[in-house]
Amino acid sequence: MTTLRAFTCDDLFRFNNINLDPLTETYGIPFYLQYLAHWPEYFIVAEAPGGELMGYNMRKALSRDTEKKSIIPLPHPVRPEDIE
């Protein structure tokens, strides 16, 4: 059974096969380390029973500050009350 667990620094040297997919964007080790340092609770890995890494998920909590620019260009800022 696959196990989800927290990503660790050692996993950086074990997840290369996951990033062989041409549609997966790959970054340098400093990026992953910085991400892991800032948002460790949002960085998880899927591990097979034999210890092989099957996948990983990097997430980030975005600010609710409506004055910041959106990742997706919008005609106007989205306010919390606009979201159903």
KOLGU-4560 file (N, C-alpha, C; in nm, 3 decimals, padded with zeros to 5 digits):
<recs>
<n_xx: 00.083 n_yy: -00.118 n_zz: 00.000 ca_xx: 00.000 ca_yy: 00.000 ca_zz: 00.000 c_xx: 00.089 c_yy: 00.126 c_zz: 00.000 mol: A seq: 1 type: MET>
<n_xx: 00.054 n_yy: 00.220 n_zz: -00.081 ca_xx: 00.130 ca_yy: 00.345 ca_zz: -00.089 c_xx: 00.112 c_yy: 00.427 c_zz: 00.038 mol: A seq: 2 type: THR>
<n_xx: 00.222 n_yy: 00.487 n_zz: 00.082 ca_xx: 00.220 ca_yy: 00.570 ca_zz: 00.202 c_xx: 00.250 c_yy: 00.715 c_zz: 00.165 mol: A seq: 3 type: THR>
<n_xx: 00.174 n_yy: 00.807 n_zz: 00.221 ca_xx: 00.204 ca_yy: 00.950 ca_zz: 00.207 c_xx: 00.276 c_yy: 00.994 c_zz: 00.332 mol: A seq: 4 type: LEU>
<n_xx: 00.385 n_yy: 01.066 n_zz: 00.314 ca_xx: 00.464 ca_yy: 01.114 ca_zz: 00.428 c_xx: 00.527 c_yy: 01.247 c_zz: 00.392 mol: A seq: 5 type: ARG>
<n_xx: 00.585 n_yy: 01.310 n_zz: 00.492 ca_xx: 00.653 ca_yy: 01.438 ca_zz: 00.471 c_xx: 00.778 c_yy: 01.418 c_zz: 00.385 mol: A seq: 6 type: ALA>
<n_xx: 00.802 n_yy: 01.512 n_zz: 00.297 ca_xx: 00.922 ca_yy: 01.512 ca_zz: 00.212 c_xx: 01.042 c_yy: 01.548 c_zz: 00.300 mol: A seq: 7 type: PHE>
<n_xx: 01.155 n_yy: 01.482 n_zz: 00.279 ca_xx: 01.277 ca_yy: 01.512 ca_zz: 00.353 c_xx: 01.388 c_yy: 01.552 c_zz: 00.256 mol: A seq: 8 type: THR>
<n_xx: 01.494 n_yy: 01.609 n_zz: 00.308 ca_xx: 01.607 ca_yy: 01.649 ca_zz: 00.223 c_xx: 01.666 c_yy: 01.528 c_zz: 00.149 mol: A seq: 9 type: CYS>
<n_xx: 01.669 n_yy: 01.412 n_zz: 00.214 ca_xx: 01.723 ca_yy: 01.292 ca_zz: 00.150 c_xx: 01.643 c_yy: 01.251 c_zz: 00.026 mol: A seq: 10 type: ASP>
<n_xx: 01.516 n_yy: 01.286 n_zz: 00.023 ca_xx: 01.433 ca_yy: 01.251 ca_zz: -00.092 c_xx: 01.476 c_yy: 01.324 c_zz: -00.219 mol: A seq: 11 type: ASP>
<n_xx: 01.547 n_yy: 01.433 n_zz: -00.206 ca_xx: 01.597 ca_yy: 01.507 ca_zz: -00.323 c_xx: 01.687 c_yy: 01.421 c_zz: -00.410 mol: A seq: 12 type: LEU>
<n_xx: 01.751 n_yy: 01.322 n_zz: -00.349 ca_xx: 01.843 ca_yy: 01.236 ca_zz: -00.423 c_xx: 01.775 c_yy: 01.107 c_zz: -00.468 mol: A seq: 13 type: PHE>
<n_xx: 01.644 n_yy: 01.096 n_zz: -00.445 ca_xx: 01.573 ca_yy: 00.974 ca_zz: -00.479 c_xx: 01.457 c_yy: 00.996 c_zz: -00.575 mol: A seq: 14 type: ARG>
<n_xx: 01.425 n_yy: 01.120 n_zz: -00.609 ca_xx: 01.305 ca_yy: 01.145 ca_zz: -00.687 c_xx: 01.332 c_yy: 01.177 c_zz: -00.834 mol: A seq: 15 type: PHE>
<n_xx: 01.452 n_yy: 01.152 n_zz: -00.884 ca_xx: 01.485 ca_yy: 01.184 ca_zz: -01.023 c_xx: 01.397 c_yy: 01.112 c_zz: -01.124 mol: A seq: 16 type: ASN>
<n_xx: 01.363 n_yy: 00.986 n_zz: -01.099 ca_xx: 01.280 ca_yy: 00.911 ca_zz: -01.195 c_xx: 01.141 c_yy: 00.970 c_zz: -01.209 mol: A seq: 17 type: ASN>
<n_xx: 01.092 n_yy: 01.034 n_zz: -01.106 ca_xx: 00.960 ca_yy: 01.096 ca_zz: -01.113 c_xx: 00.961 c_yy: 01.213 c_zz: -01.211 mol: A seq: 18 type: ILE>
<n_xx: 01.072 n_yy: 01.284 n_zz: -01.216 ca_xx: 01.082 ca_yy: 01.405 ca_zz: -01.299 c_xx: 01.122 c_yy: 01.377 c_zz: -01.443 mol: A seq: 19 type: ASN>
<n_xx: 01.123 n_yy: 01.251 n_zz: -01.485 ca_xx: 01.158 ca_yy: 01.220 ca_zz: -01.624 c_xx: 01.045 c_yy: 01.250 c_zz: -01.721 mol: A seq: 20 type: LEU>
<n_xx: 00.925 n_yy: 01.266 n_zz: -01.672 ca_xx: 00.811 ca_yy: 01.302 ca_zz: -01.755 c_xx: 00.839 c_yy: 01.438 c_zz: -01.819 mol: A seq: 21 type: ASP>
<n_xx: 00.827 n_yy: 01.450 n_zz: -01.952 ca_xx: 00.858 ca_yy: 01.578 ca_zz: -02.016 c_xx: 00.766 c_yy: 01.693 c_zz: -01.976 mol: A seq: 22 type: PRO>
<n_xx: 00.649 n_yy: 01.662 n_zz: -01.919 ca_xx: 00.558 ca_yy: 01.768 ca_zz: -01.879 c_xx: 00.580 c_yy: 01.814 c_zz: -01.735 mol: A seq: 23 type: LEU>
<n_xx: 00.669 n_yy: 01.746 n_zz: -01.663 ca_xx: 00.699 ca_yy: 01.783 ca_zz: -01.525 c_xx: 00.809 c_yy: 01.888 c_zz: -01.524 mol: A seq: 24 type: THR>
<n_xx: 00.781 n_yy: 02.000 n_zz: -01.461 ca_xx: 00.880 ca_yy: 02.107 ca_zz: -01.451 c_xx: 00.979 c_yy: 02.074 c_zz: -01.340 mol: A seq: 25 type: GLU>
<n_xx: 01.106 n_yy: 02.076 n_zz: -01.371 ca_xx: 01.210 ca_yy: 02.041 ca_zz: -01.275 c_xx: 01.291 c_yy: 02.165 c_zz: -01.239 mol: A seq: 26 type: THR>
<n_xx: 01.324 n_yy: 02.178 n_zz: -01.112 ca_xx: 01.401 ca_yy: 02.291 ca_zz: -01.062 c_xx: 01.532 c_yy: 02.241 c_zz: -01.003 mol: A seq: 27 type: TYR>
<n_xx: 01.621 n_yy: 02.332 n_zz: -00.970 ca_xx: 01.747 ca_yy: 02.297 ca_zz: -00.906 c_xx: 01.727 c_yy: 02.265 c_zz: -00.758 mol: A seq: 28 type: GLY>
<n_xx: 01.823 n_yy: 02.197 n_zz: -00.699 ca_xx: 01.816 ca_yy: 02.157 ca_zz: -00.558 c_xx: 01.793 c_yy: 02.277 c_zz: -00.467 mol: A seq: 29 type: ILE>
<n_xx: 01.857 n_yy: 02.394 n_zz: -00.489 ca_xx: 01.832 ca_yy: 02.508 ca_zz: -00.399 c_xx: 01.684 c_yy: 02.548 c_zz: -00.394 mol: A seq: 30 type: PRO>
<n_xx: 01.613 n_yy: 02.538 n_zz: -00.505 ca_xx: 01.471 ca_yy: 02.572 ca_zz: -00.505 c_xx: 01.393 c_yy: 02.478 c_zz: -00.413 mol: A seq: 31 type: PHE>
<n_xx: 01.417 n_yy: 02.348 n_zz: -00.428 ca_xx: 01.346 ca_yy: 02.250 ca_zz: -00.346 c_xx: 01.380 c_yy: 02.268 c_zz: -00.198 mol: A seq: 32 type: TYR>
<n_xx: 01.506 n_yy: 02.296 n_zz: -00.167 ca_xx: 01.545 ca_yy: 02.316 ca_zz: -00.027 c_xx: 01.479 c_yy: 02.440 c_zz: 00.033 mol: A seq: 33 type: LEU>
<n_xx: 01.473 n_yy: 02.547 n_zz: -00.045 ca_xx: 01.408 ca_yy: 02.669 ca_zz: 00.003 c_xx: 01.258 c_yy: 02.645 c_zz: 00.024 mol: A seq: 34 type: GLN>
<n_xx: 01.197 n_yy: 02.575 n_zz: -00.067 ca_xx: 01.055 ca_yy: 02.543 ca_zz: -00.055 c_xx: 01.030 c_yy: 02.458 c_zz: 00.068 mol: A seq: 35 type: TYR>
<n_xx: 01.113 n_yy: 02.357 n_zz: 00.088 ca_xx: 01.101 ca_yy: 02.268 ca_zz: 00.203 c_xx: 01.122 c_yy: 02.344 c_zz: 00.333 mol: A seq: 36 type: LEU>
<n_xx: 01.211 n_yy: 02.441 n_zz: 00.334 ca_xx: 01.237 ca_yy: 02.520 ca_zz: 00.455 c_xx: 01.119 c_yy: 02.612 c_zz: 00.489 mol: A seq: 37 type: ALA>
<n_xx: 01.054 n_yy: 02.668 n_zz: 00.387 ca_xx: 00.944 ca_yy: 02.762 ca_zz: 00.411 c_xx: 00.809 c_yy: 02.695 c_zz: 00.433 mol: A seq: 38 type: HIS>
<n_xx: 00.780 n_yy: 02.588 n_zz: 00.360 ca_xx: 00.649 ca_yy: 02.523 ca_zz: 00.366 c_xx: 00.661 c_yy: 02.371 c_zz: 00.380 mol: A seq: 39 type: TRP>
<n_xx: 00.727 n_yy: 02.322 n_zz: 00.485 ca_xx: 00.745 ca_yy: 02.176 ca_zz: 00.498 c_xx: 00.613 c_yy: 02.101 c_zz: 00.509 mol: A seq: 40 type: PRO>
<n_xx: 00.511 n_yy: 02.164 n_zz: 00.567 ca_xx: 00.382 ca_yy: 02.096 ca_zz: 00.584 c_xx: 00.307 c_yy: 02.078 c_zz: 00.452 mol: A seq: 41 type: GLU>
<n_xx: 00.350 n_yy: 02.148 n_zz: 00.347 ca_xx: 00.283 ca_yy: 02.138 ca_zz: 00.217 c_xx: 00.364 c_yy: 02.057 c_zz: 00.115 mol: A seq: 42 type: TYR>
<n_xx: 00.465 n_yy: 01.987 n_zz: 00.159 ca_xx: 00.554 ca_yy: 01.914 ca_zz: 00.069 c_xx: 00.550 c_yy: 01.768 c_zz: 00.111 mol: A seq: 43 type: PHE>
<n_xx: 00.480 n_yy: 01.684 n_zz: 00.033 ca_xx: 00.465 ca_yy: 01.544 ca_zz: 00.070 c_xx: 00.514 c_yy: 01.453 c_zz: -00.042 mol: A seq: 44 type: ILE>
<n_xx: 00.540 n_yy: 01.328 n_zz: -00.006 ca_xx: 00.588 ca_yy: 01.229 ca_zz: -00.102 c_xx: 00.504 c_yy: 01.103 c_zz: -00.088 mol: A seq: 45 type: VAL>
<n_xx: 00.482 n_yy: 01.034 n_zz: -00.201 ca_xx: 00.414 ca_yy: 00.905 ca_zz: -00.203 c_xx: 00.521 c_yy: 00.798 c_zz: -00.217 mol: A seq: 46 type: ALA>
<n_xx: 00.523 n_yy: 00.703 n_zz: -00.123 ca_xx: 00.627 ca_yy: 00.601 ca_zz: -00.119 c_xx: 00.565 c_yy: 00.462 c_zz: -00.129 mol: A seq: 47 type: GLU>
<n_xx: 00.620 n_yy: 00.377 n_zz: -00.217 ca_xx: 00.573 ca_yy: 00.240 ca_zz: -00.234 c_xx: 00.620 c_yy: 00.156 c_zz: -00.115 mol: A seq: 48 type: ALA>
<n_xx: 00.558 n_yy: 00.039 n_zz: -00.095 ca_xx: 00.598 ca_yy: -00.047 ca_zz: 00.018 c_xx: 00.748 c_yy: -00.083 c_zz: 00.017 mol: A seq: 49 type: PRO>
<n_xx: 00.808 n_yy: -00.092 n_zz: -00.101 ca_xx: 00.950 ca_yy: -00.124 ca_zz: -00.110 c_xx: 01.042 c_yy: -00.004 c_zz: -00.088 mol: A seq: 50 type: GLY>
<n_xx: 00.986 n_yy: 00.113 n_zz: -00.065 ca_xx: 01.066 ca_yy: 00.232 ca_zz: -00.040 c_xx: 01.088 c_yy: 00.320 c_zz: -00.162 mol: A seq: 51 type: GLY>
<n_xx: 01.040 n_yy: 00.277 n_zz: -00.280 ca_xx: 01.056 ca_yy: 00.355 ca_zz: -00.401 c_xx: 00.959 c_yy: 00.474 c_zz: -00.400 mol: A seq: 52 type: GLU>
<n_xx: 01.008 n_yy: 00.590 n_zz: -00.439 ca_xx: 00.922 ca_yy: 00.708 ca_zz: -00.447 c_xx: 00.837 c_yy: 00.700 c_zz: -00.572 mol: A seq: 53 type: LEU>
<n_xx: 00.707 n_yy: 00.722 n_zz: -00.555 ca_xx: 00.614 ca_yy: 00.714 ca_zz: -00.667 c_xx: 00.569 c_yy: 00.851 c_zz: -00.715 mol: A seq: 54 type: MET>
<n_xx: 00.578 n_yy: 00.951 n_zz: -00.629 ca_xx: 00.535 ca_yy: 01.085 ca_zz: -00.665 c_xx: 00.555 c_yy: 01.180 c_zz: -00.549 mol: A seq: 55 type: GLY>
<n_xx: 00.542 n_yy: 01.307 n_zz: -00.576 ca_xx: 00.550 ca_yy: 01.407 ca_zz: -00.470 c_xx: 00.456 c_yy: 01.521 c_zz: -00.502 mol: A seq: 56 type: TYR>
<n_xx: 00.421 n_yy: 01.597 n_zz: -00.401 ca_xx: 00.329 ca_yy: 01.708 ca_zz: -00.417 c_xx: 00.384 c_yy: 01.829 c_zz: -00.342 mol: A seq: 57 type: ASN>
<n_xx: 00.399 n_yy: 01.938 n_zz: -00.414 ca_xx: 00.444 ca_yy: 02.064 ca_zz: -00.355 c_xx: 00.327 c_yy: 02.161 c_zz: -00.363 mol: A seq: 58 type: MET>
<n_xx: 00.289 n_yy: 02.214 n_zz: -00.249 ca_xx: 00.181 ca_yy: 02.311 ca_zz: -00.246 c_xx: 00.229 c_yy: 02.435 c_zz: -00.172 mol: A seq: 59 type: ARG>
<n_xx: 00.149 n_yy: 02.539 n_zz: -00.179 ca_xx: 00.185 ca_yy: 02.662 ca_zz: -00.109 c_xx: 00.058 c_yy: 02.736 c_zz: -00.073 mol: A seq: 60 type: LYS>
<n_xx: 00.056 n_yy: 02.795 n_zz: 00.043 ca_xx: -00.057 ca_yy: 02.877 ca_zz: 00.085 c_xx: -00.036 c_yy: 03.018 c_zz: 00.031 mol: A seq: 61 type: ALA>
<n_xx: -00.131 n_yy: 03.066 n_zz: -00.046 ca_xx: -00.121 ca_yy: 03.200 ca_zz: -00.102 c_xx: -00.190 c_yy: 03.300 c_zz: -00.010 mol: A seq: 62 type: LEU>
<n_xx: -00.144 n_yy: 03.420 n_zz: -00.013 ca_xx: -00.201 ca_yy: 03.527 ca_zz: 00.067 c_xx: -00.342 c_yy: 03.560 c_zz: 00.020 mol: A seq: 63 type: SER>
<n_xx: -00.424 n_yy: 03.605 n_zz: 00.112 ca_xx: -00.559 ca_yy: 03.651 ca_zz: 00.075 c_xx: -00.561 c_yy: 03.800 c_zz: 00.046 mol: A seq: 64 type: ARG>
<n_xx: -00.444 n_yy: 03.860 n_zz: 00.038 ca_xx: -00.434 ca_yy: 04.003 ca_zz: 00.009 c_xx: -00.482 c_yy: 04.026 c_zz: -00.134 mol: A seq: 65 type: ASP>
<n_xx: -00.597 n_yy: 04.091 n_zz: -00.151 ca_xx: -00.655 ca_yy: 04.109 ca_zz: -00.284 c_xx: -00.580 c_yy: 04.212 c_zz: -00.367 mol: A seq: 66 type: THR>
<n_xx: -00.488 n_yy: 04.286 n_zz: -00.308 ca_xx: -00.413 ca_yy: 04.386 ca_zz: -00.384 c_xx: -00.294 c_yy: 04.324 c_zz: -00.459 mol: A seq: 67 type: GLU>
<n_xx: -00.255 n_yy: 04.202 n_zz: -00.421 ca_xx: -00.143 ca_yy: 04.137 ca_zz: -00.490 c_xx: -00.190 c_yy: 04.086 c_zz: -00.625 mol: A seq: 68 type: LYS>
<n_xx: -00.098 n_yy: 04.073 n_zz: -00.717 ca_xx: -00.132 ca_yy: 04.023 ca_zz: -00.850 c_xx: -00.159 c_yy: 03.873 c_zz: -00.843 mol: A seq: 69 type: LYS>
<n_xx: -00.253 n_yy: 03.828 n_zz: -00.921 ca_xx: -00.289 ca_yy: 03.688 ca_zz: -00.927 c_xx: -00.192 c_yy: 03.613 c_zz: -01.016 mol: A seq: 70 type: SER>
<n_xx: -00.180 n_yy: 03.484 n_zz: -00.991 ca_xx: -00.100 ca_yy: 03.398 ca_zz: -01.078 c_xx: -00.169 c_yy: 03.390 c_zz: -01.215 mol: A seq: 71 type: ILE>
<n_xx: -00.301 n_yy: 03.387 n_zz: -01.213 ca_xx: -00.380 ca_yy: 03.385 ca_zz: -01.336 c_xx: -00.432 c_yy: 03.527 c_zz: -01.357 mol: A seq: 72 type: ILE>
<n_xx: -00.401 n_yy: 03.589 n_zz: -01.471 ca_xx: -00.448 ca_yy: 03.726 ca_zz: -01.494 c_xx: -00.600 c_yy: 03.735 c_zz: -01.489 mol: A seq: 73 type: PRO>
<n_xx: -00.650 n_yy: 03.824 n_zz: -01.408 ca_xx: -00.793 ca_yy: 03.846 ca_zz: -01.395 c_xx: -00.825 c_yy: 03.992 c_zz: -01.427 mol: A seq: 74 type: LEU>
<n_xx: -00.946 n_yy: 04.020 n_zz: -01.474 ca_xx: -00.981 ca_yy: 04.158 ca_zz: -01.506 c_xx: -00.991 c_yy: 04.247 c_zz: -01.382 mol: A seq: 75 type: PRO>
<n_xx: -01.011 n_yy: 04.187 n_zz: -01.264 ca_xx: -01.019 ca_yy: 04.263 ca_zz: -01.140 c_xx: -00.979 c_yy: 04.170 c_zz: -01.025 mol: A seq: 76 type: HIS>
<n_xx: -00.939 n_yy: 04.224 n_zz: -00.911 ca_xx: -00.904 ca_yy: 04.138 ca_zz: -00.798 c_xx: -01.026 c_yy: 04.059 c_zz: -00.749 mol: A seq: 77 type: PRO>
<n_xx: -01.002 n_yy: 03.938 n_zz: -00.703 ca_xx: -01.109 ca_yy: 03.855 ca_zz: -00.648 c_xx: -01.112 c_yy: 03.878 c_zz: -00.497 mol: A seq: 78 type: VAL>
<n_xx: -01.230 n_yy: 03.916 n_zz: -00.449 ca_xx: -01.248 ca_yy: 03.938 ca_zz: -00.306 c_xx: -01.307 c_yy: 03.811 c_zz: -00.244 mol: A seq: 79 type: ARG>
<n_xx: -01.279 n_yy: 03.784 n_zz: -00.115 ca_xx: -01.333 ca_yy: 03.663 ca_zz: -00.051 c_xx: -01.485 c_yy: 03.652 c_zz: -00.065 mol: A seq: 80 type: PRO>
<n_xx: -01.556 n_yy: 03.764 n_zz: -00.060 ca_xx: -01.703 ca_yy: 03.759 ca_zz: -00.070 c_xx: -01.751 c_yy: 03.724 c_zz: -00.212 mol: A seq: 81 type: GLU>
<n_xx: -01.660 n_yy: 03.732 n_zz: -00.312 ca_xx: -01.696 ca_yy: 03.694 ca_zz: -00.449 c_xx: -01.695 c_yy: 03.543 c_zz: -00.470 mol: A seq: 82 type: ASP>
<n_xx: -01.630 n_yy: 03.472 n_zz: -00.381 ca_xx: -01.616 ca_yy: 03.327 ca_zz: -00.394 c_xx: -01.734 c_yy: 03.258 c_zz: -00.328 mol: A seq: 83 type: ILE>
<n_xx: -01.800 n_yy: 03.170 n_zz: -00.400 ca_xx: -01.916 ca_yy: 03.099 ca_zz: -00.343 c_xx: -01.871 c_yy: 02.977 c_zz: -00.268 mol: A seq: 84 type: GLU>
</recs>
